[in-house]
Amino acid sequence: MATATWPVSLPGPMKEPFNEALDDTVIRTSMDTGPTKRRRRYTARKDVLNLVYRLDLTQLAIFRTFYGTTINDGVTEYDMEHPITLATITVAMMSPVKFVNVGASDIYEISFVVEIQP
């Protein structure tokens, strides 16, 4: 478990356009005859979540503090609730955070990619 936790005052990620990619852990070897042989490359998968959050200005300020101070600009792992399974998972940031204003309002969509830590 990580020492940092996603702030409870912030919402969870949006269900759409959420997506999760499971890492390919299989090595496939073609044989001269017969079916392809398969074996595991490693046992700890590196699954990736693409997350999008919709935040107002107050929540955006909380996120900026969490990102800049608590997780050291994305260096430190943190715990969050998995959007589908609702289990607590430890994740690490894998991409820069993108901010998009929604309809010239005080609402922003932030998006980034995290890797689930084994």
C-alpha positions as a Markdown table, in Angstrom:
| # | Residue | x | y | z |
|---|---|---|---|---|
| 1 | Met | 0.0 | 0.0 | 0.0 |
| 2 | Ala | 1.2 | 3.5 | -0.8 |
| 3 | Thr | 1.4 | 6.2 | 1.8 |
| 4 | Ala | -0.6 | 8.7 | -0.2 |
| 5 | Thr | -4.4 | 8.3 | -0.9 |
| 6 | Trp | -6.6 | 10.0 | -3.5 |
| 7 | Pro | -8.4 | 12.9 | -1.7 |
| 8 | Val | -11.8 | 11.9 | -0.4 |
| 9 | Ser | -13.0 | 15.4 | -1.3 |
| 10 | Leu | -12.5 | 14.7 | -5.0 |
| 11 | Pro | -14.8 | 12.7 | -7.2 |
| 12 | Gly | -13.9 | 9.4 | -8.7 |
| 13 | Pro | -13.1 | 9.1 | -12.4 |
| 14 | Met | -15.8 | 9.5 | -15.1 |
| 15 | Lys | -17.2 | 6.2 | -16.3 |
| 16 | Glu | -17.0 | 7.4 | -19.9 |
| 17 | Pro | -14.3 | 7.7 | -21.4 |
| 18 | Phe | -12.7 | 5.4 | -18.8 |
| 19 | Asn | -10.7 | 2.5 | -20.2 |
| 20 | Glu | -8.3 | -0.1 | -18.8 |
| 21 | Ala | -5.7 | -2.0 | -20.7 |
| 22 | Leu | -4.4 | -5.4 | -19.4 |
| 23 | Asp | -0.8 | -6.0 | -20.0 |
| 24 | Asp | 0.2 | -8.8 | -22.4 |
| 25 | Thr | 2.2 | -11.3 | -20.2 |
| 26 | Val | 2.4 | -14.1 | -22.8 |
| 27 | Ile | 5.3 | -15.0 | -25.0 |
| 28 | Arg | 4.2 | -16.9 | -28.1 |
| 29 | Thr | 6.6 | -19.0 | -30.1 |
| 30 | Ser | 5.8 | -20.4 | -33.5 |
| 31 | Met | 6.8 | -24.0 | -34.0 |
| 32 | Asp | 7.8 | -25.7 | -37.3 |
| 33 | Thr | 4.6 | -27.8 | -37.0 |
| 34 | Gly | 1.7 | -27.8 | -34.7 |
| 35 | Pro | 0.2 | -25.0 | -32.6 |
| 36 | Thr | 2.0 | -22.0 | -31.2 |
| 37 | Lys | 3.6 | -22.5 | -27.8 |
| 38 | Arg | 2.8 | -20.0 | -25.1 |
| 39 | Arg | 4.4 | -19.2 | -21.7 |
| 40 | Arg | 4.2 | -16.4 | -19.2 |
| 41 | Arg | 6.7 | -13.6 | -19.7 |
| 42 | Tyr | 6.3 | -12.5 | -16.0 |
| 43 | Thr | 3.7 | -12.9 | -13.3 |
| 44 | Ala | 3.1 | -9.3 | -12.3 |
| 45 | Arg | 1.0 | -7.6 | -15.0 |
| 46 | Lys | 1.4 | -3.9 | -15.6 |
| 47 | Asp | -2.2 | -2.9 | -16.2 |
| 48 | Val | -2.9 | 0.7 | -17.3 |
| 49 | Leu | -5.9 | 2.9 | -16.5 |
| 50 | Asn | -6.8 | 6.0 | -18.6 |
| 51 | Leu | -8.6 | 8.3 | -16.2 |
| 52 | Val | -10.7 | 11.4 | -16.7 |
| 53 | Tyr | -12.1 | 13.5 | -13.9 |
| 54 | Arg | -14.5 | 16.5 | -14.0 |
| 55 | Leu | -13.6 | 19.1 | -11.4 |
| 56 | Asp | -14.8 | 22.5 | -10.4 |
| 57 | Leu | -12.3 | 25.3 | -9.5 |
| 58 | Thr | -12.2 | 24.3 | -5.8 |
| 59 | Gln | -11.7 | 20.7 | -6.6 |
| 60 | Leu | -9.0 | 21.6 | -9.1 |
| 61 | Ala | -7.1 | 23.5 | -6.4 |
| 62 | Ile | -7.3 | 20.4 | -4.2 |
| 63 | Phe | -6.0 | 18.2 | -7.1 |
| 64 | Arg | -3.1 | 20.6 | -7.8 |
| 65 | Thr | -2.0 | 20.4 | -4.2 |
| 66 | Phe | -2.4 | 16.6 | -4.1 |
| 67 | Tyr | -0.4 | 16.3 | -7.4 |
| 68 | Gly | 2.3 | 18.9 | -6.6 |
| 69 | Thr | 2.8 | 18.2 | -2.9 |
| 70 | Thr | 1.4 | 14.9 | -1.8 |
| 71 | Ile | 2.5 | 12.8 | -4.8 |
| 72 | Asn | 5.5 | 15.0 | -5.7 |
| 73 | Asp | 4.4 | 15.9 | -9.3 |
| 74 | Gly | 3.5 | 12.3 | -9.9 |
| 75 | Val | 6.6 | 10.6 | -8.5 |
| 76 | Thr | 5.0 | 9.0 | -5.5 |
| 77 | Glu | 2.6 | 6.1 | -5.8 |
| 78 | Tyr | -0.9 | 6.5 | -4.3 |
| 79 | Asp | -3.9 | 4.4 | -3.4 |
| 80 | Met | -7.3 | 4.9 | -5.1 |
| 81 | Glu | -10.5 | 3.0 | -5.6 |
| 82 | His | -10.6 | 1.0 | -8.8 |
| 83 | Pro | -13.5 | 2.5 | -10.9 |
| 84 | Ile | -14.9 | -0.9 | -11.8 |
| 85 | Thr | -14.0 | -3.4 | -9.0 |
| 86 | Leu | -14.1 | -0.7 | -6.2 |
| 87 | Ala | -11.1 | -2.5 | -4.7 |
| 88 | Thr | -8.3 | -0.3 | -3.3 |
| 89 | Ile | -5.4 | -0.3 | -5.7 |
| 90 | Thr | -1.9 | 1.3 | -5.7 |
| 91 | Val | -1.1 | 3.3 | -8.8 |
| 92 | Ala | 1.8 | 5.4 | -10.3 |
| 93 | Met | 1.3 | 8.2 | -12.8 |
| 94 | Met | 2.5 | 7.3 | -16.3 |
| 95 | Ser | 1.7 | 10.5 | -18.2 |
| 96 | Pro | 1.5 | 14.3 | -17.7 |
| 97 | Val | -1.8 | 15.7 | -16.5 |
| 98 | Lys | -3.9 | 17.4 | -19.2 |
| 99 | Phe | -6.4 | 20.1 | -18.3 |
| 100 | Val | -9.4 | 20.9 | -20.6 |
| 101 | Asn | -12.0 | 23.6 | -19.9 |
| 102 | Val | -15.5 | 22.4 | -20.4 |
| 103 | Gly | -17.8 | 24.8 | -22.3 |
| 104 | Ala | -16.1 | 28.0 | -21.2 |
| 105 | Ser | -17.2 | 27.4 | -17.6 |
| 106 | Asp | -15.5 | 26.9 | -14.3 |
| 107 | Ile | -15.5 | 23.1 | -14.9 |
| 108 | Tyr | -12.3 | 21.3 | -16.1 |
| 109 | Glu | -11.7 | 17.8 | -17.3 |
| 110 | Ile | -8.3 | 16.5 | -16.3 |
| 111 | Ser | -6.9 | 13.3 | -17.8 |
| 112 | Phe | -3.9 | 11.2 | -17.2 |
| 113 | Val | -2.7 | 7.6 | -17.3 |
| 114 | Val | -1.8 | 5.5 | -14.3 |
| 115 | Glu | -0.2 | 2.0 | -14.0 |
| 116 | Ile | -1.5 | -0.4 | -11.4 |
| 117 | Gln | 1.3 | -1.4 | -9.2 |
| 118 | Pro | 1.7 | -5.1 | -8.3 |
